[in-house]
Amino acid sequence: MSPVLFEIRHNVALITLNNPAKRNMLTQEVCDLIVDAVAAAEAHPDVKALIVTGNGKAFCAGGQLADLTPNQAVLEKIYSGFLSIANCTLPTIAAINGPAVGAGFNMAVGCDVRIVTALRASSRAFLAWACTPAAVIRGCCASWSTGIRRRVCCFSLSH
């Protein structure tokens, strides 16, 4: 089973992170697949928007810790996944179905619209800051945090 699913439905491309057992963490393979899916969505003449979501109870747990080394090439590979979404020429929507942590939070923040169905304690601290440590290190916090509290939509789905 692929760790990233890609489909087009009714003029909308859907990328689903598909490793719920690992909370949809970003590995180098996953980031390559995300980059390819974004490129395919942008190249498709009928696609008008891109939605990103996670399978299971988490949106994305961030980068695989084993991949997060001081190696610049490895870090750029991990960043390529969420940066391809942030730089996408199509309108992007993050359908956040659970925790979005670290690089997963960066992916959500890189989308034009974020729809949150549930916030977990692990991600509330990042939302309060409106940035992640990675964003601060890269100097993106000021530009990414501008107005984020206005743009995050929270919906409660009671059963």
Secondary structure, 3 states (H helix, E strand, C coil): CCCEEEEEECCEEEEEECCHHHCCCECHHHHHHHHHHHHHHHHCCCCCEEEEEECCCCCECCECHHHCCCCHHHHHHHHHHHHHHHCCCCCEEEEECCCECCHHHHHHHHCCEEEECCCCHHHHHHHHHCCCHHHHHCCCHHHHHCCHHHHEEECCCCC
